[in-house]
């Protein structure tokens, strides 16, 4: 069975060496290279074609967020697993949105790191417990805000939301509801403001979650 090819990107040499030594004890994992910064990490990801890029966030030349975005764009086959000391929201959410498949904290046990590498390589994802807690809390807050926003919509705004999500144009909605196009646009703007949504795609997703449209049709 082919080994899991890992590239380590971190600006601390002693930490890279420690991780290499740790991973070498596992027969299914091979460290194929190291990089001391984000720019070098991108270059080596393209040259070495690793399965997993083990990426730090804070590096002097190019941070892990920017490097992750570039690697995911230039070599999407390589999955990025963040290994960092930071577990606060200001780092977690941007890096996950950038395409990282996992997020593990440097204080984690060695067995957790190995498990995370294997999980991400198999197509799954991995979140360190402290990070997972932050993600769940953020989701709950978002869901509560969405419910509050939906409850603040008027009947007419709910009708407009449903019709927009179904793909009707402003003119079609105006004709269906016997309104002017300008009034429809005002209702649509109010809906987006109340829900904190700024494009039609997210509006459609929201309408589906609320059961306003049937995706099975």
C-alpha positions as CSV (number, residue, x, y, z in Angstrom):
1,X,0.0,0.0,0.0
2,X,1.4,3.5,-0.9
3,X,2.5,5.6,2.0
4,X,0.8,8.9,2.9
5,X,3.2,11.6,1.5
6,X,3.4,14.5,3.9
7,X,5.0,18.0,3.5
8,X,5.7,19.9,6.7
9,X,5.5,23.7,6.4
10,X,6.6,25.6,9.6
11,X,9.1,28.3,10.2
12,X,10.6,26.5,13.3
13,X,13.3,24.0,12.3
14,X,13.3,22.2,15.6
15,X,9.5,21.6,15.3
16,X,9.8,20.3,11.8
17,X,12.5,17.9,12.8
18,X,10.4,16.8,15.8
19,X,7.4,16.1,13.6
20,X,9.5,14.3,11.0
21,X,10.9,12.0,13.7
22,X,7.5,11.4,15.2
23,X,5.9,10.5,11.8
24,X,8.8,8.3,10.8
25,X,7.8,5.8,13.5
26,X,4.6,5.1,11.4
27,X,5.1,2.8,8.5
28,X,2.2,4.2,6.5
29,X,3.4,7.8,6.6
30,X,6.4,9.3,4.7
31,X,7.6,12.9,5.1
32,X,8.7,13.9,1.6
33,X,9.8,17.4,2.4
34,X,9.9,20.4,4.6
35,X,9.4,24.2,4.1
36,X,10.3,27.1,6.3
37,X,7.6,29.4,5.1
38,X,4.4,29.7,3.0
39,X,6.1,30.6,-0.3
40,X,8.5,27.7,-0.1
41,X,5.6,25.5,1.0
42,X,3.7,26.4,-2.2
43,X,6.7,25.7,-4.3
44,X,7.4,22.3,-2.7
45,X,3.8,21.3,-2.8
46,X,3.9,21.7,-6.6
47,X,7.3,20.0,-6.9
48,X,6.8,17.1,-4.4
49,X,3.0,16.5,-4.9
50,X,2.3,15.5,-1.3
51,X,-0.9,13.9,-0.2
52,X,-1.0,16.1,2.9
53,X,0.5,19.5,3.6
54,X,0.9,20.0,7.3
55,X,0.7,23.8,7.6
56,X,1.4,26.3,10.3
57,X,-0.6,29.6,10.2
58,X,1.8,32.3,11.5
59,X,4.9,32.4,9.3
60,X,7.1,35.5,8.5
61,X,7.1,35.5,4.7
62,X,3.6,34.2,3.8
63,X,1.0,33.0,6.3
64,X,-0.8,29.7,6.3
65,X,-4.0,31.2,5.1
66,X,-2.6,32.6,1.9
67,X,-0.5,29.5,1.3
68,X,-3.5,27.3,1.8
69,X,-5.5,29.3,-0.7
70,X,-2.7,29.0,-3.3
71,X,-2.1,25.3,-2.8
72,X,-5.8,24.5,-3.0
73,X,-6.0,26.5,-6.2
74,X,-2.8,25.2,-7.9
75,X,-2.8,21.6,-6.5
76,X,-6.2,20.6,-5.2
77,X,-5.1,17.0,-4.9
78,X,-3.0,17.9,-1.9
79,X,-5.1,18.3,1.3
80,X,-4.1,20.8,3.8
81,X,-4.0,20.0,7.5
82,X,-3.4,23.0,9.8
83,X,-1.1,22.4,12.7
84,X,-0.8,25.6,14.9
85,X,-0.9,26.9,18.4
86,X,-4.0,29.1,17.7
87,X,-7.5,27.8,18.4
88,X,-9.4,31.1,18.5
89,X,-12.1,32.0,16.0
90,X,-10.2,34.7,14.1
91,X,-7.8,32.0,12.8
92,X,-10.1,28.9,12.6
93,X,-12.9,30.1,10.4
94,X,-10.9,31.9,7.7
95,X,-8.5,29.0,7.3
96,X,-11.4,26.5,7.0
97,X,-13.1,28.7,4.4
98,X,-9.8,28.8,2.5
99,X,-10.1,25.0,2.0
100,X,-8.2,23.4,4.9
101,X,-9.4,19.8,5.5
102,X,-8.4,19.8,9.1
103,X,-7.2,21.8,12.1
104,X,-5.2,20.5,14.9
105,X,-3.4,22.3,17.8
106,X,0.3,21.8,18.6
107,X,-0.5,20.8,22.1
108,X,-2.3,17.8,20.8
109,X,-1.0,14.3,21.5
110,X,1.2,12.6,18.9
111,X,-1.5,10.0,18.3
112,X,-4.0,12.7,17.5
113,X,-1.7,14.2,14.8
114,X,-1.3,10.8,13.2
115,X,-5.0,10.1,13.4
116,X,-5.7,13.5,11.8
117,X,-3.3,12.8,8.9
118,X,-4.9,9.5,8.2
119,X,-8.5,10.9,8.5
120,X,-7.7,13.7,6.1
121,X,-5.9,11.4,3.7
122,X,-9.0,9.2,3.5
123,X,-11.1,12.1,2.4
124,X,-12.5,13.0,5.8
125,X,-11.8,16.0,8.0
126,X,-10.4,16.6,11.5
127,X,-11.0,19.3,14.1
128,X,-9.2,19.4,17.4
129,X,-11.8,19.3,20.2
130,X,-11.2,22.9,21.2
131,X,-11.7,24.0,17.5
132,X,-14.7,21.8,17.1
133,X,-16.3,23.5,20.1
134,X,-15.8,26.9,18.5
135,X,-17.3,25.7,15.2
136,X,-20.4,24.3,16.9
137,X,-20.9,27.4,18.9
138,X,-20.6,29.6,15.8
139,X,-23.1,27.3,13.9
140,X,-25.6,27.6,16.8
141,X,-25.3,31.3,16.9
142,X,-25.8,31.5,13.2
143,X,-28.8,29.2,13.4
144,X,-30.4,31.3,16.2
145,X,-29.8,34.5,14.3
146,X,-31.3,33.0,11.2
147,X,-34.4,32.0,13.1
148,X,-34.7,35.4,14.7
149,X,-34.3,37.0,11.2
150,X,-37.0,34.7,9.7
151,X,-39.4,35.6,12.4
152,X,-39.0,39.3,11.7
153,X,-40.1,38.9,8.0
154,X,-43.5,40.1,7.1
155,X,-45.9,37.9,5.2
156,X,-45.2,39.8,2.0
157,X,-41.4,39.5,2.5
158,X,-41.8,35.8,3.1
159,X,-43.7,35.5,-0.2
160,X,-40.9,37.5,-2.0
161,X,-38.2,35.3,-0.4
162,X,-40.0,32.1,-1.6
163,X,-40.4,33.4,-5.2
164,X,-36.8,34.7,-5.4
165,X,-35.6,31.3,-4.2
166,X,-37.7,29.6,-6.9
167,X,-35.9,31.5,-9.5
168,X,-38.4,34.2,-10.5
169,X,-37.2,37.6,-11.7
170,X,-38.3,40.8,-10.0
171,X,-40.7,41.5,-12.9
172,X,-42.3,38.0,-12.6
173,X,-42.7,38.4,-8.9
174,X,-44.2,41.8,-9.4
175,X,-46.8,40.3,-11.8
176,X,-47.5,37.4,-9.5
177,X,-48.1,39.6,-6.5
178,X,-49.6,42.5,-8.3
179,X,-46.8,44.8,-7.1
180,X,-44.5,47.3,-8.8
181,X,-41.0,46.1,-9.6
182,X,-39.7,48.8,-7.4
183,X,-41.7,47.5,-4.4
184,X,-40.5,44.0,-5.1
185,X,-36.9,45.2,-5.1
186,X,-37.5,47.0,-1.8
187,X,-39.0,43.8,-0.2
188,X,-36.1,41.8,-1.5
189,X,-33.5,44.3,0.0
190,X,-35.4,44.2,3.3
191,X,-35.3,40.4,3.3
192,X,-31.6,40.3,2.7
193,X,-30.9,42.9,5.4
194,X,-33.0,41.2,8.0
195,X,-31.4,37.8,7.3
196,X,-27.9,39.1,6.8
197,X,-27.7,37.5,3.4
198,X,-26.2,39.3,0.4
199,X,-26.6,37.1,-2.7
200,X,-29.3,35.0,-4.3
201,X,-27.4,31.7,-3.9
202,X,-27.3,32.1,-0.1
203,X,-31.0,33.2,-0.2
204,X,-31.9,29.9,-2.0
205,X,-30.0,27.8,0.6
206,X,-31.7,29.7,3.4
207,X,-35.2,29.1,1.8
208,X,-34.4,25.4,1.5
209,X,-33.4,25.2,5.1
210,X,-36.6,26.9,6.1
211,X,-38.7,24.5,4.0
212,X,-40.0,27.3,1.8
213,X,-39.1,25.5,-1.4
214,X,-39.2,21.8,-2.3
215,X,-35.8,20.7,-3.7
216,X,-37.3,17.4,-4.8
217,X,-39.5,18.8,-7.5
